[in-house]
Amino acid sequence: MTDERKAKLQSLSIEREPEPARSGVPIAAVAVIALLTLGLGAGGGWVLARETAPEPAPPPPPPAAAAPANSNAQAPAANRPAPRASGLVASGYVVARREATVSAEITGRISEVLVEEGMEVDAGEVLARLDDTRARLDLSLAEARLGSGRAQIDALQAQLQEARQVESRAERLAQSNYATEAALTSATAQRQSLAAQLAAARADLAAAQVQVDSQRDYVDRHVVRAPFAGVVIAKNAQVGEILSPVSAGGGFTRTGVATLVDMASLEIEVDVNEGQIGRVSPGQRVEAILDAYADWRIPARVEAIIPTADRSRATIKVRVALDERDGRVLPDMAARVTFLDPGS
C-alpha cells in the first residue's frame, strides 16, 4: 500500500477521548447487594402477610340429633366439683399421740433386755427384767411368816376348844357343888384368853398375807412390760446398767429401757399463722405431703385446733389426722399440708 493511500485511511478514522478513571464500588458488587436487598424484602413481606392474615374459621359443629318427641330421658346431672386448694399451706412434723419411754417403777440392775429397735410388741409383753434375787428372798421370808401364823392359829384353835370343854365341865361341877366358884372363874378366864390370842393371831395372819402380797408385787415390779402395743424405736439401756424411774445424775443411771410408739396414733402437727386460723375448721379436708415422698398425696382432715397460741411465733397448733395408715409414715418426718376449700 502506498503512503498516499495510508494517509487517506487515517483521515477517515474517528478520534476517541480517553475514559476517565473509575471510582467507587464495582458494578458486580452493587448487583449482588441489590439482589440480597430484594430477597430480604420479599421474605419480610411474606412473614408479615402470614402474621396479619386472618385465621381460617373452625368448621361448624355437626348438628345435634333431635330428641324424639316422646322421650322422657333427662340430661345427666353435673358432677360435683372436687374440693380445691384454699391457698393455705402449713408445715409441720409427724408426731405420735401415744409415745412412751418405758421404765421400771423401782431402782435395780438390769439382768435381761428382750427387745431391739424395730420390734413390734403387744400390750403387757415383757421388755426387760431387773435382778430380783434379794426381792425373792424377802418374799420367801414373808411366806414363811405367813405359814407360821397359820400354824399358830391352828394351835390356838385347839387350845381354845379344850378350854371351852374345861369351862363347861367346871360349870356342871359348880352347879352340883363338886367344884368351887374359883375353878369355874379360872376356866372361863382361860377360855377368854385363848379366844383373844386366837383373834390376835388371825390379825397377824392377815398382816402376814398382806406382806406376802406386797412382796410379790415388789418382785413383779422387777419386770418391765409394754404399757400398750407398738413399735420399739429406741433401745435405751443394756444388761448390767442401773435402771431408775428418776435420774440419779452422773450419767450412770438409765431412766428408761426402750421408747415405744403406737404407730396407729400417728398424726401431723402444723403451725398456722394467727391471721389465717379463721380459714381452718375442725373436720376440714386436708392434703398432706411428706418431704420424703413428694409425689405421695395423703388424704387427711383437721382433727383439732389447739386452743392456745404461741406468743413468740404468733402461731396456733393444728392437729391433722391421716385417713391412710402406711408403714412409710414415721415419727418426726417433715410434712406439708394444704387445706382444701370446704365451699368448693
C-alpha positions as CSV (number, residue, x, y, z in Angstrom):
1,M,0.0,0.0,0.0
2,T,1.3,3.4,-0.8
3,D,1.9,6.2,1.5
4,E,-0.8,8.3,-0.1
5,R,-3.4,5.6,0.5
6,K,-2.4,5.2,4.2
7,A,-2.8,8.9,4.7
8,K,-6.3,8.8,3.3
9,L,-7.3,5.9,5.6
10,Q,-6.1,7.7,8.7
11,S,-8.1,10.7,7.8
12,L,-11.2,8.7,7.8
13,S,-10.7,7.3,11.5
14,I,-12.6,8.9,14.5
15,E,-10.5,10.2,17.4
16,R,-11.8,8.9,20.9
17,E,-11.3,10.8,24.1
18,P,-9.6,8.8,26.9
19,E,-12.0,7.2,29.5
20,P,-12.0,8.8,33.0
21,A,-10.7,6.6,35.9
22,R,-13.4,4.6,37.6
23,S,-14.1,5.1,41.3
24,G,-16.4,3.6,44.0
25,V,-17.9,0.1,44.3
26,P,-17.6,-2.2,41.4
27,I,-20.8,-2.8,39.3
28,A,-20.7,-6.5,40.2
29,A,-20.8,-5.8,43.9
30,V,-23.6,-3.3,43.5
31,A,-25.6,-6.0,41.7
32,V,-25.1,-8.6,44.5
33,I,-26.2,-6.1,47.2
34,A,-29.3,-5.2,45.2
35,L,-30.2,-8.9,44.8
36,L,-29.8,-9.5,48.6
37,T,-31.9,-6.5,49.4
38,L,-34.7,-7.6,47.1
39,G,-34.6,-11.2,48.6
40,L,-34.8,-9.9,52.2
41,G,-37.6,-7.6,51.4
42,A,-39.6,-10.3,49.7
43,G,-39.1,-12.7,52.8
44,G,-40.1,-10.0,55.3
45,G,-43.2,-9.2,53.3
46,W,-44.2,-12.9,53.2
47,V,-43.8,-13.2,57.0
48,L,-45.8,-10.0,57.6
49,A,-48.5,-11.2,55.3
50,R,-48.6,-14.6,57.2
51,E,-48.9,-12.9,60.6
52,T,-51.6,-10.5,59.6
53,A,-53.6,-13.0,57.6
54,P,-56.8,-13.9,59.4
55,E,-57.0,-17.5,60.7
56,P,-59.5,-19.7,59.0
57,A,-62.7,-20.1,60.9
58,P,-63.2,-23.5,62.5
59,P,-65.7,-25.8,60.8
60,P,-69.2,-25.6,62.3
61,P,-70.1,-28.4,64.8
62,P,-72.2,-31.2,63.4
63,P,-75.9,-30.6,64.2
64,A,-77.1,-32.5,67.3
65,A,-79.6,-35.2,66.7
66,A,-83.1,-34.1,67.6
67,A,-84.5,-35.9,70.6
68,P,-87.6,-37.9,69.9
69,A,-90.9,-36.2,70.9
70,N,-91.9,-39.0,73.3
71,S,-88.6,-39.3,75.0
72,N,-88.6,-39.0,78.8
73,A,-84.9,-39.2,79.3
74,Q,-83.3,-36.4,81.3
75,A,-79.9,-34.8,81.0
76,P,-77.3,-36.4,83.4
77,A,-76.7,-34.3,86.5
78,A,-73.5,-32.3,86.6
79,N,-70.7,-34.0,88.6
80,R,-70.0,-32.4,91.9
81,P,-66.7,-30.5,91.7
82,A,-63.8,-31.8,93.7
83,P,-62.5,-29.7,96.6
84,R,-59.8,-27.3,95.6
85,A,-56.9,-25.8,97.5
86,S,-57.8,-22.8,99.6
87,G,-54.3,-21.4,99.2
88,L,-53.4,-22.0,102.9
89,V,-50.3,-24.2,103.3
90,A,-48.7,-25.1,106.6
91,S,-45.6,-27.1,107.6
92,G,-45.1,-29.4,110.5
93,Y,-44.0,-32.8,111.6
94,V,-45.4,-36.3,112.1
95,V,-46.0,-37.0,115.8
96,A,-47.4,-39.9,117.8
97,R,-50.3,-39.3,120.2
98,R,-49.1,-42.4,122.2
99,E,-45.3,-42.5,122.8
100,A,-43.6,-43.5,126.0
101,T,-40.2,-44.2,127.3
102,V,-40.8,-47.4,129.3
103,S,-39.0,-47.8,132.7
104,A,-39.4,-49.7,135.9
105,E,-41.1,-48.4,139.0
106,I,-38.1,-49.3,141.2
107,T,-34.3,-48.9,141.0
108,G,-32.4,-52.0,140.1
109,R,-29.7,-53.6,138.0
110,I,-30.8,-54.8,134.5
111,S,-30.4,-58.5,134.1
112,E,-32.1,-59.0,130.8
113,V,-33.3,-56.9,127.8
114,L,-35.6,-58.7,125.4
115,V,-36.3,-56.0,122.7
116,E,-34.4,-54.4,119.8
117,E,-35.2,-51.4,117.6
118,G,-37.9,-52.0,115.2
119,M,-39.6,-54.8,117.1
120,E,-43.4,-54.9,117.4
121,V,-44.6,-55.7,120.9
122,D,-48.1,-56.3,122.4
123,A,-49.6,-54.7,125.4
124,G,-48.2,-56.4,128.6
125,E,-45.3,-58.1,126.8
126,V,-42.0,-58.3,128.8
127,L,-39.4,-55.8,127.6
128,A,-36.7,-56.3,130.3
129,R,-36.0,-57.8,133.7
130,L,-34.2,-56.4,136.7
131,D,-32.2,-58.5,139.2
132,D,-34.8,-59.7,141.7
133,T,-32.7,-62.0,143.9
134,R,-33.0,-60.0,147.1
135,A,-36.7,-59.4,146.4
136,R,-37.4,-63.1,146.1
137,L,-35.5,-63.8,149.3
138,D,-37.7,-61.3,151.2
139,L,-40.7,-62.9,149.5
140,S,-39.7,-66.3,150.8
141,L,-39.3,-64.9,154.3
142,A,-42.7,-63.3,154.2
143,E,-44.3,-66.5,153.0
144,A,-42.6,-68.4,155.9
145,R,-44.0,-66.0,158.4
146,L,-47.4,-66.4,156.8
147,G,-47.1,-70.2,157.3
148,S,-46.0,-69.8,160.9
149,G,-49.1,-67.6,161.6
150,R,-51.4,-70.2,160.1
151,A,-49.8,-72.9,162.3
152,Q,-50.2,-70.7,165.4
153,I,-53.8,-70.2,164.7
154,D,-54.3,-73.9,164.4
155,A,-52.7,-74.4,167.8
156,L,-54.7,-71.7,169.4
157,Q,-57.9,-73.1,168.0
158,A,-57.1,-76.5,169.6
159,Q,-56.3,-74.9,172.9
160,L,-59.5,-72.8,172.8
161,Q,-61.5,-76.0,172.1
162,E,-60.0,-77.6,175.2
163,A,-60.6,-74.5,177.3
164,R,-64.2,-74.5,176.3
165,Q,-64.6,-78.1,177.4
166,V,-62.9,-77.4,180.7
167,E,-65.1,-74.4,181.3
168,S,-68.2,-76.4,180.5
169,R,-67.1,-79.2,182.9
170,A,-66.3,-76.7,185.7
171,E,-69.7,-75.1,185.2
172,R,-71.5,-78.5,185.7
173,L,-69.5,-79.4,188.7
174,A,-70.1,-76.0,190.3
175,Q,-73.8,-76.5,189.8
176,S,-73.5,-79.8,191.6
177,N,-71.4,-78.3,194.3
178,Y,-68.5,-80.5,193.3
179,A,-66.3,-77.6,192.2
180,T,-65.7,-74.2,193.6
181,E,-66.7,-70.9,192.0
182,A,-63.0,-70.1,191.7
183,A,-62.4,-73.1,189.5
184,L,-65.2,-72.0,187.2
185,T,-63.9,-68.5,187.0
186,S,-60.4,-69.8,186.2
187,A,-61.7,-72.0,183.4
188,T,-63.7,-69.1,182.0
189,A,-60.7,-66.7,182.1
190,Q,-58.5,-69.3,180.3
191,R,-61.1,-69.7,177.6
192,Q,-61.4,-65.9,177.1
193,S,-57.6,-65.6,177.0
194,L,-57.2,-68.2,174.3
195,A,-60.0,-66.6,172.3
196,A,-58.2,-63.2,172.5
197,Q,-54.9,-64.9,171.4
198,L,-56.7,-66.5,168.5
199,A,-58.1,-63.2,167.4
200,A,-54.7,-61.6,167.6
201,A,-53.1,-64.5,165.7
202,R,-55.7,-64.1,163.0
203,A,-54.9,-60.4,162.7
204,D,-51.2,-61.2,162.5
205,L,-52.0,-63.8,159.8
206,A,-53.9,-61.1,157.8
207,A,-50.9,-58.8,158.1
208,A,-48.6,-61.5,157.0
209,Q,-50.8,-62.2,154.0
210,V,-50.7,-58.5,153.0
211,Q,-46.9,-58.5,153.4
212,V,-46.7,-61.5,151.1
213,D,-48.9,-59.9,148.5
214,S,-46.8,-56.7,148.8
215,Q,-43.6,-58.6,148.4
216,R,-45.0,-60.5,145.4
217,D,-45.9,-57.1,143.8
218,Y,-42.4,-55.9,144.5
219,V,-40.9,-58.9,142.8
220,D,-43.3,-58.3,139.8
221,R,-42.1,-54.7,139.6
222,H,-38.7,-56.0,138.6
223,V,-40.2,-57.0,135.2
224,V,-40.7,-54.1,132.7
225,R,-43.7,-54.6,130.5
226,A,-45.1,-52.7,127.5
227,P,-48.0,-50.4,128.5
228,F,-49.5,-50.6,125.0
229,A,-49.0,-52.3,121.7
230,G,-46.5,-50.5,119.4
231,V,-43.1,-50.5,117.8
232,V,-39.8,-50.0,119.7
233,I,-38.0,-47.0,118.1
234,A,-35.1,-46.8,120.6
235,K,-33.3,-49.1,123.0
236,N,-32.0,-47.0,125.8
237,A,-30.4,-49.5,128.2
238,Q,-28.2,-52.6,128.3
239,V,-27.7,-55.5,130.6
240,G,-25.7,-54.6,133.7
241,E,-26.8,-50.9,133.9
242,I,-28.7,-49.4,136.7
243,L,-32.3,-48.5,135.9
244,S,-34.2,-46.0,137.9
245,P,-37.5,-44.1,137.5
246,V,-35.7,-40.9,138.4
247,S,-32.4,-39.6,137.2
248,A,-29.6,-40.1,139.8
249,G,-27.2,-37.8,138.0
250,G,-23.7,-38.6,136.7
251,G,-25.0,-40.3,133.6
252,F,-24.6,-43.8,135.1
253,T,-28.3,-44.4,135.7
254,R,-30.7,-45.1,133.0
255,T,-34.3,-43.8,133.3
256,G,-35.8,-45.9,130.6
257,V,-35.3,-49.3,128.8
258,A,-36.9,-48.5,125.5
259,T,-39.0,-45.9,123.7
260,L,-42.3,-47.3,122.4
261,V,-44.6,-45.7,119.8
262,D,-48.1,-46.6,118.8
263,M,-48.0,-46.3,115.0
264,A,-51.8,-46.3,114.9
265,S,-51.7,-42.9,116.7
266,L,-49.5,-41.0,114.2
267,E,-50.7,-37.6,113.1
268,I,-49.3,-34.3,111.8
269,E,-49.0,-31.2,113.9
270,V,-48.7,-27.9,111.9
271,D,-48.4,-24.3,113.0
272,V,-50.9,-21.9,111.4
273,N,-50.4,-18.2,111.5
274,E,-52.9,-16.4,113.8
275,G,-54.1,-14.3,110.9
276,Q,-55.1,-17.4,108.9
277,I,-56.6,-19.5,111.6
278,G,-60.1,-18.4,110.6
279,R,-59.7,-20.4,107.4
280,V,-59.3,-23.6,109.3
281,S,-62.1,-25.6,110.9
282,P,-62.4,-29.0,112.6
283,G,-63.2,-31.8,110.1
284,Q,-61.9,-29.7,107.2
285,R,-60.3,-31.8,104.4
286,V,-56.5,-31.6,104.1
287,E,-54.0,-32.9,101.6
288,A,-50.7,-33.9,103.3
289,I,-47.3,-34.4,101.5
290,L,-44.3,-35.8,103.3
291,D,-40.9,-34.4,102.3
292,A,-39.6,-37.9,101.9
293,Y,-42.3,-38.8,99.4
294,A,-43.0,-35.7,97.4
295,D,-45.3,-37.5,94.9
296,W,-47.5,-39.1,97.5
297,R,-50.5,-37.1,98.5
298,I,-52.2,-38.4,101.7
299,P,-55.8,-37.6,102.3
300,A,-56.3,-36.2,105.8
301,R,-58.6,-34.0,107.9
302,V,-58.3,-31.4,110.7
303,E,-58.6,-33.3,113.9
304,A,-58.5,-30.4,116.4
305,I,-57.3,-26.8,116.8
306,I,-55.3,-26.5,120.0
307,P,-57.0,-23.6,121.9
308,T,-53.8,-21.7,122.7
309,A,-51.3,-19.5,120.7
310,D,-47.6,-19.3,120.7
311,R,-46.8,-15.7,121.6
312,S,-43.3,-15.7,120.3
313,R,-44.2,-17.1,116.9
314,A,-47.8,-15.8,116.6
315,T,-49.0,-19.3,115.5
316,I,-51.6,-21.8,116.6
317,K,-51.1,-25.5,116.6
318,V,-53.4,-27.6,114.5
319,R,-53.7,-31.4,114.7
320,V,-54.2,-33.2,111.4
321,A,-55.4,-36.9,111.4
322,L,-54.3,-39.2,108.5
323,D,-57.0,-41.1,106.7
324,E,-54.5,-43.7,105.4
325,R,-52.2,-45.8,107.6
326,D,-48.9,-46.8,105.9
327,G,-45.6,-48.1,107.1
328,R,-43.8,-45.3,105.3
329,V,-45.1,-42.7,107.7
330,L,-42.6,-42.5,110.6
331,P,-42.5,-40.2,113.6
332,D,-40.7,-36.8,113.3
333,M,-41.0,-36.8,109.5
334,A,-41.3,-33.3,108.0
335,A,-44.7,-32.7,106.3
336,R,-46.5,-30.0,104.4
337,V,-50.3,-29.8,104.4
338,T,-52.6,-27.9,102.1
339,F,-56.0,-27.0,103.4
340,L,-58.9,-27.6,101.0
341,D,-61.6,-25.1,100.5
342,P,-64.7,-26.6,102.1
343,G,-67.0,-24.5,100.0
344,S,-65.7,-25.6,96.6
